[in-house]
Amino acid sequence: MSRRLEVKDREQMYRLIISQLFYDGHQQVAVNLSNVIDAHPACPPSDRLFKVLQLGLRAEEASQNQSKIKGEIVAPGSGIDLEYETEVSTLSPEPALYETCYVTAHKAPCRTAAFHYTGQLIATGSDDSSIKILDVERMLAKSTTPAEVIAQETPQQVMENHPVIRTLYDHNGEVTTLDFHPVHQILVSGSRDYSIRFFEFSKPSVKKAYKSIQEAAGVRCVSFHPSGDYLLAGTENPTIRLYDVNTFQCFVASNPNDQHKEAITAVKWSPNANLFVSSSKDGDIKIWDGVSNKVVQNFEKAHDGKPVCSVVFSRNSKYVLSCGKDSLVKLWELSTSRCLMAYTGAGTTGKMEHRTNAIFNHTEDYVLFPDEKTVSLCSWDSRSAERQRLLNLGHNGIVRCIVHSPVGPSFLTCSEDNRARFWHRKSSDS
């Protein structure tokens, strides 16, 4: 049976080839091939083969990219799971051992950044309305290349080795948020100019967005669905938007009472795509069902009523890490609806005034949070909440954003001093 099906499929393939040859004007070749395989009935001109090929290539590319995400590009370890862990040895270096490898400057305060899922690219956004995309390997190479070698580079070599591979200009206001598409070479940005813009950064000549969404208020945060088909957006308006990336159709929760009462400060999908989390100036953290778009959990006054600055899921989607203007970082367990752990010790020298964020490192062994007054990095053991050594971040202004590589010991800090600093684990012999 399978043999007969294979023969039939081959005949269909040859007929498609003959039809495509006729369609493209190669009549003699089509006639010769038709005589060789004795094609009956005759094959009319058609470009169906070309269309089938296009669909197949796109499906293959998507499959390869998805396998990369799920297979090759994974940080070591299983991440934090306090339900089953007893004795766990850390797999990554303490954040205090990282060192600055590269510094890039904008013309105004640097406010946001995002790592590509491969860990090979970083995007930074600024109050000067520009976006830069930096190559991680080039930054690491710059940090190890002697100054005299760099001084002897030709203009062509300087261009080829420069860590900033793209500079994008299409906003009219501060770039407040960035996120990379999980499959395609697309970067999305949000701005105080009330717009969300999509850039195809794989094209070197492209400076402008290829499509955009006009919002009704300044955009504060965006987050791609793990499939890349949907985009969450939070603005100065309390209502969270969910956009279909292909059609730009907008969805909002059916129950108005589910929405926050003040501006949104963060939105983030869970890695398993079942849920998303939001935080707001109103002090609440909400967990939403990713399908019904309804709130399933609400942590009211999560940070003693102070505005919540950031929220992010753990890799297993069991926990949410948050920080607020009370200078506390908290770990919330979704299965029990409680705060499982508080990471304390930041903000001891003064009240926190500006929004920043707390993050896990790539293995979730550590929690990282920039202290506003001392401009240093506070870090804790994620499982025991034990305070680690401080790291002086070297900025001349407060740090407004920190992002960690999803695959290795690297992070980037964005500051009011117009600079973004790329940090990497110190070498063992330094």
C-alpha positions as CSV (number, residue, x, y, z in Angstrom):
1,M,0.0,0.0,0.0
2,S,2.7,2.5,1.0
3,R,4.7,1.6,-2.1
4,R,1.7,2.5,-4.3
5,L,1.2,5.7,-2.5
6,E,4.9,6.6,-3.0
7,V,4.7,6.0,-6.8
8,K,1.5,8.1,-7.0
9,D,3.2,10.9,-5.1
10,R,6.2,10.9,-7.4
11,E,3.9,11.0,-10.4
12,Q,2.1,14.0,-8.9
13,M,5.5,15.7,-8.3
14,Y,6.6,15.2,-11.9
15,R,3.3,16.6,-13.1
16,L,3.7,19.7,-11.0
17,I,7.2,20.1,-12.4
18,I,5.9,19.9,-16.0
19,S,3.1,22.4,-15.3
20,Q,5.5,24.8,-13.7
21,L,7.9,24.5,-16.7
22,F,5.0,25.3,-19.0
23,Y,3.9,28.2,-16.8
24,D,7.5,29.7,-16.8
25,G,7.8,29.5,-20.6
26,H,10.1,26.4,-20.9
27,Q,7.8,24.6,-23.3
28,Q,10.5,22.3,-24.9
29,V,11.9,21.1,-21.6
30,A,8.3,20.5,-20.4
31,V,7.4,18.5,-23.5
32,N,10.6,16.4,-23.2
33,L,10.0,15.6,-19.6
34,S,6.3,14.8,-20.3
35,N,7.4,12.3,-23.0
36,V,9.9,10.7,-20.7
37,I,7.4,10.0,-17.9
38,D,4.5,9.5,-20.4
39,A,2.3,12.0,-18.7
40,H,-1.4,11.4,-19.2
41,P,-3.6,13.4,-19.3
42,A,-1.6,16.5,-20.4
43,C,-0.3,18.9,-17.7
44,P,-1.7,22.4,-18.1
45,P,0.5,25.4,-17.2
46,S,0.4,26.2,-13.4
47,D,2.5,27.8,-10.7
48,R,1.2,25.5,-8.0
49,L,4.7,24.0,-7.5
50,F,6.2,27.4,-6.7
51,K,3.5,28.1,-4.2
52,V,3.8,24.7,-2.5
53,L,7.6,25.2,-2.4
54,Q,7.2,28.6,-0.7
55,L,4.9,27.1,2.0
56,G,7.2,24.2,2.6
57,L,10.3,26.4,3.0
58,R,8.5,28.7,5.5
59,A,7.3,25.7,7.5
60,E,10.8,24.2,7.5
61,E,12.3,27.5,8.7
62,A,9.7,27.8,11.5
63,S,10.4,24.2,12.6
64,Q,14.1,24.8,12.7
65,N,13.8,28.0,14.7
66,Q,11.4,26.3,17.2
67,S,13.8,23.4,17.7
68,K,16.5,25.9,18.3
69,I,14.5,27.6,21.0
70,K,13.5,24.3,22.7
71,G,16.7,22.4,22.2
72,E,20.0,24.1,21.6
73,I,19.4,27.5,23.2
74,V,18.7,26.5,26.8
75,A,20.5,27.7,29.9
76,P,22.1,25.0,32.1
77,G,20.1,23.6,35.0
78,S,16.3,23.3,35.5
79,G,15.8,26.7,37.1
80,I,14.3,27.4,40.5
81,D,11.7,24.9,41.8
82,L,11.3,25.1,45.6
83,E,8.7,22.4,45.6
84,Y,11.2,19.6,44.9
85,E,14.6,21.1,45.7
86,T,16.6,20.1,48.7
87,E,20.3,20.5,48.1
88,V,21.1,22.4,44.9
89,S,24.6,23.6,43.9
90,T,24.8,26.8,41.9
91,L,25.7,26.4,38.3
92,S,26.7,30.0,37.6
93,P,29.1,32.7,39.0
94,E,28.0,35.2,41.6
95,P,27.0,38.5,39.9
96,A,29.8,40.3,41.8
97,L,32.3,38.5,39.6
98,Y,31.0,40.0,36.4
99,E,33.0,42.8,34.8
100,T,32.3,45.5,32.2
101,C,33.3,44.4,28.7
102,Y,31.7,47.2,26.5
103,V,30.0,50.5,26.9
104,T,27.7,52.2,24.3
105,A,26.3,55.7,24.6
106,H,23.1,57.2,23.4
107,K,22.5,61.0,23.2
108,A,20.0,60.9,26.1
109,P,19.2,58.6,29.1
110,C,19.2,54.9,28.2
111,R,15.9,53.5,29.4
112,T,15.3,49.9,28.2
113,A,16.9,46.9,26.7
114,A,16.2,43.3,25.6
115,F,18.2,40.2,24.9
116,H,17.5,38.1,21.8
117,Y,16.5,34.5,22.7
118,T,19.8,33.2,21.4
119,G,21.8,35.5,23.7
120,Q,23.7,36.8,20.7
121,L,22.1,40.2,20.3
122,I,21.0,43.0,22.6
123,A,18.7,45.9,21.8
124,T,18.8,49.2,23.8
125,G,16.3,52.1,23.7
126,S,16.8,55.7,24.7
127,D,15.1,58.9,25.6
128,D,16.7,60.2,22.3
129,S,14.1,58.0,20.4
130,S,16.8,55.8,18.9
131,I,17.3,52.0,19.2
132,K,20.7,50.2,19.0
133,I,21.2,46.5,18.3
134,L,24.6,45.2,19.6
135,D,26.4,41.9,18.8
136,V,27.5,40.1,21.9
137,E,30.4,38.2,20.3
138,R,31.8,41.5,18.9
139,M,31.5,43.1,22.4
140,L,33.4,40.3,23.9
141,A,36.0,40.4,21.2
142,K,36.5,44.2,21.7
143,S,37.2,43.6,25.4
144,T,40.0,41.2,24.7
145,T,41.6,43.0,21.7
146,P,44.7,45.1,22.7
147,A,44.3,48.8,22.2
148,E,47.2,49.0,19.8
149,V,45.6,46.4,17.5
150,I,42.3,48.3,17.5
151,A,44.2,51.5,16.6
152,Q,45.7,49.9,13.5
153,E,42.3,48.7,12.1
154,T,41.3,50.0,8.7
155,P,38.0,51.8,8.3
156,Q,36.6,48.6,6.7
157,Q,37.7,46.5,9.7
158,V,36.3,49.1,12.2
159,M,32.9,48.8,10.5
160,E,33.0,45.0,10.3
161,N,34.1,44.6,14.0
162,H,31.9,47.4,15.5
163,P,29.6,45.9,18.2
164,V,26.7,48.2,17.2
165,I,25.3,46.5,14.1
166,R,22.1,48.5,13.7
167,T,20.8,51.9,14.7
168,L,17.0,52.3,14.2
169,Y,15.2,55.7,14.1
170,D,11.4,55.8,13.7
171,H,10.0,57.1,17.0
172,N,9.3,60.7,18.0
173,G,9.7,60.1,21.7
174,E,11.4,58.1,24.4
175,V,11.7,54.4,23.6
176,T,10.3,52.7,26.7
177,T,10.2,49.0,25.9
178,L,11.7,46.4,23.5
179,D,11.1,42.7,22.8
180,F,12.5,40.3,20.2
181,H,10.2,38.1,18.2
182,P,10.8,34.4,19.4
183,V,11.0,33.0,15.8
184,H,11.7,35.7,13.2
185,Q,14.3,38.5,12.9
186,I,11.9,41.1,14.2
187,L,12.2,43.6,17.0
188,V,9.2,45.4,18.5
189,S,9.5,48.7,20.3
190,G,7.1,50.9,22.3
191,S,7.4,54.6,23.0
192,R,5.9,57.6,24.7
193,D,4.9,58.8,21.2
194,Y,1.9,56.5,21.6
195,S,3.2,53.9,19.0
196,I,4.4,50.3,18.8
197,R,6.7,49.7,15.9
198,F,8.0,46.5,14.2
199,F,11.5,46.4,12.7
200,E,13.0,43.8,10.4
201,F,16.6,44.1,11.8
202,S,18.0,41.4,9.5
203,K,18.2,44.0,6.7
204,P,21.2,46.2,7.1
205,S,19.8,49.2,5.2
206,V,16.5,49.3,7.2
207,K,16.3,52.2,9.6
208,K,12.5,52.5,9.8
209,A,9.7,50.2,11.0
210,Y,7.8,48.1,8.4
211,K,4.6,48.4,10.3
212,S,3.2,50.0,13.5
213,I,0.3,50.2,15.9
214,Q,-1.0,53.6,17.0
215,E,-2.0,53.5,20.7
216,A,-4.2,56.0,22.6
217,A,-1.6,56.6,25.3
218,G,2.2,56.3,25.9
219,V,3.4,52.7,25.6
220,R,5.2,51.4,28.7
221,C,5.7,47.6,28.1
222,V,5.3,44.9,25.5
223,S,5.7,41.1,25.5
224,F,5.6,38.6,22.6
225,H,3.6,35.4,23.1
226,P,6.1,32.4,23.0
227,S,4.7,31.5,19.5
228,G,5.2,35.1,18.2
229,D,1.6,35.3,17.0
230,Y,0.4,37.7,19.8
231,L,1.7,40.8,21.5
232,L,0.7,42.1,24.9
233,A,0.9,45.9,25.4
234,G,0.6,48.0,28.5
235,T,0.3,51.8,28.4
236,E,-0.4,54.8,30.6
237,N,-4.0,53.6,30.3
238,P,-5.0,50.9,32.8
239,T,-6.5,48.6,30.1
240,I,-4.1,45.9,28.8
241,R,-4.2,45.2,25.0
242,L,-3.6,41.9,23.3
243,Y,-2.8,42.2,19.6
244,D,-2.9,39.6,16.9
245,V,0.5,40.2,15.2
246,N,-0.7,39.1,11.8
247,T,-4.0,41.0,11.6
248,F,-3.4,43.7,14.3
249,Q,-6.8,42.9,15.7
250,C,-7.0,44.1,19.3
251,F,-8.5,42.2,22.2
252,V,-9.2,43.4,25.8
253,A,-10.7,41.6,28.8
254,S,-14.4,41.1,28.7
255,N,-14.8,42.0,32.4
256,P,-13.8,45.7,33.0
257,N,-13.4,44.9,36.7
258,D,-10.4,42.7,35.8
259,Q,-8.4,45.7,34.6
260,H,-5.9,47.6,36.7
261,K,-6.9,51.1,38.1
262,E,-3.7,52.9,37.1
263,A,-1.0,52.8,34.4
264,I,0.5,49.5,33.5
265,T,4.2,49.1,34.5
266,A,4.9,45.5,33.2
267,V,3.4,42.7,31.2
268,K,5.0,39.3,30.6
269,W,3.9,36.0,29.1
270,S,4.7,32.8,31.0
271,P,7.2,30.4,29.1
272,N,4.5,27.8,28.8
273,A,2.1,30.4,27.3
274,N,-0.8,29.4,29.5
275,L,-0.7,32.6,31.5
276,F,0.5,36.2,31.5
277,V,1.3,38.6,34.4
278,S,0.8,42.3,34.7
279,S,1.7,45.0,37.3
280,S,0.7,48.5,37.8
281,K,1.1,51.8,39.6
282,D,-2.0,50.8,41.5
283,G,0.2,48.3,43.5
284,D,-1.5,45.1,42.3
285,I,-0.1,42.1,40.4
286,K,-2.6,40.2,38.3
287,I,-2.2,36.7,36.8
288,W,-4.3,36.3,33.6
289,D,-5.5,33.2,31.7
290,G,-3.8,33.3,28.3
291,V,-6.8,31.9,26.5
292,S,-9.8,33.5,28.1
293,N,-8.0,36.8,28.9
294,K,-9.5,36.7,32.4
295,V,-7.8,37.3,35.7
296,V,-7.3,34.1,37.7
297,Q,-5.2,35.5,40.6
298,N,-4.8,39.0,42.0
299,F,-2.1,39.9,44.5
300,E,-3.5,43.2,45.9
301,K,-1.1,45.7,47.4
302,A,1.7,43.3,46.6
303,H,4.4,45.7,47.7
304,D,2.6,47.3,50.7
305,G,0.5,49.4,48.3
306,K,3.5,51.0,46.6
307,P,3.7,50.9,42.8
308,V,4.9,47.6,41.4
309,C,7.8,48.2,39.0
310,S,8.4,44.8,37.3
311,V,7.1,41.2,37.1
312,V,8.6,38.2,35.4
313,F,7.9,34.4,35.4
314,S,10.4,31.7,36.3
315,R,11.3,29.3,33.6
316,N,8.9,26.6,34.8
317,S,6.0,29.2,35.0
318,K,5.4,28.3,38.7
319,Y,6.7,31.6,40.2
320,V,6.6,35.3,39.6
321,L,9.4,37.6,40.6
322,S,8.4,41.2,41.3
323,C,9.9,44.4,42.6
324,G,8.2,47.6,43.8
325,K,9.0,51.1,45.0
326,D,9.3,49.7,48.5
327,S,12.7,48.5,47.3
328,L,11.7,44.9,48.0
329,V,12.0,42.0,45.6
330,K,9.5,39.2,46.1
331,L,8.9,35.7,44.8
332,W,5.3,34.6,44.4
333,E,4.1,31.0,44.2
334,L,1.1,30.7,42.0
335,S,-0.1,27.3,43.2
336,T,-0.5,28.6,46.8
337,S,-1.2,32.3,45.9
338,R,1.3,33.6,48.4
339,C,4.6,35.4,48.7
340,L,7.1,32.7,49.2
341,M,10.2,34.8,49.7
342,A,11.3,38.4,50.1
343,Y,14.7,39.5,49.1
344,T,15.7,42.4,51.4
345,G,18.6,44.8,51.9
346,A,18.2,47.1,48.9
347,G,17.1,50.7,49.3
348,T,18.6,51.1,52.8
349,T,20.1,54.5,52.0
350,G,16.9,56.2,50.8
351,K,13.5,55.9,49.3
352,M,13.3,54.5,45.8
353,E,11.9,57.2,43.4
354,H,12.2,55.8,39.9
355,R,11.0,52.6,38.2
356,T,13.6,49.8,37.6
357,N,13.3,46.0,37.4
358,A,14.4,42.8,39.1
359,I,15.5,39.7,37.2
360,F,16.8,36.2,37.5
361,N,20.2,35.3,36.1
362,H,20.2,32.7,33.3
363,T,20.2,29.7,35.6
364,E,17.8,31.3,38.2
365,D,20.4,30.7,40.9
366,Y,20.5,34.4,41.6
367,V,18.1,37.4,41.8
368,L,19.5,40.7,40.6
369,F,18.2,44.2,41.4
370,P,19.9,47.6,40.9
371,D,19.9,49.8,44.0
372,E,18.9,53.4,43.0
373,K,20.8,55.4,45.6
374,T,24.2,53.6,45.6
375,V,24.1,52.7,41.8
376,S,25.2,49.2,42.8
377,L,23.8,45.8,42.0
378,C,22.2,43.9,44.8
379,S,22.0,40.1,44.3
380,W,20.6,37.2,46.4
381,D,20.7,33.4,46.3
382,S,17.2,32.8,44.8
383,R,16.5,29.8,46.9
384,S,17.7,31.0,50.3
385,A,17.4,34.8,49.9
386,E,20.9,35.1,51.2
387,R,22.4,38.5,50.3
388,Q,25.5,38.3,48.0
389,R,28.3,40.8,47.6
390,L,27.5,44.2,46.0
391,L,28.7,45.1,42.5
392,N,29.5,48.7,41.7
393,L,27.8,49.3,38.4
394,G,30.1,52.2,37.4
395,H,27.3,54.4,36.1
396,N,27.1,58.2,36.8
397,G,23.3,58.0,37.0
398,I,20.7,55.7,38.4
399,V,20.1,52.4,36.6
400,R,16.7,52.2,35.0
401,C,16.9,48.8,33.4
402,I,18.8,45.5,33.7
403,V,18.5,42.5,31.4
404,H,20.3,39.2,31.7
405,S,21.3,36.8,28.9
406,P,18.9,33.8,28.7
407,V,21.8,31.4,28.0
408,G,25.0,32.6,29.6
409,P,26.7,34.8,32.3
410,S,26.1,38.2,30.8
411,F,23.9,41.1,31.6
412,L,23.4,44.7,30.5
413,T,22.5,47.8,32.5
414,C,20.9,51.0,31.2
415,S,21.4,54.3,33.0
416,E,20.4,57.9,33.2
417,D,24.0,58.7,32.3
418,N,23.1,57.9,28.6
419,R,25.1,54.7,28.7
420,A,24.5,51.0,28.5
421,R,27.1,48.7,30.0
422,F,27.6,45.2,28.9
423,W,28.8,42.9,31.7
424,H,30.3,39.4,31.5
425,R,31.7,36.9,33.9
426,K,35.3,37.5,34.7
427,S,37.8,35.0,33.3
428,S,39.1,32.5,35.8
429,D,42.7,33.9,35.6
430,S,41.7,37.5,36.2
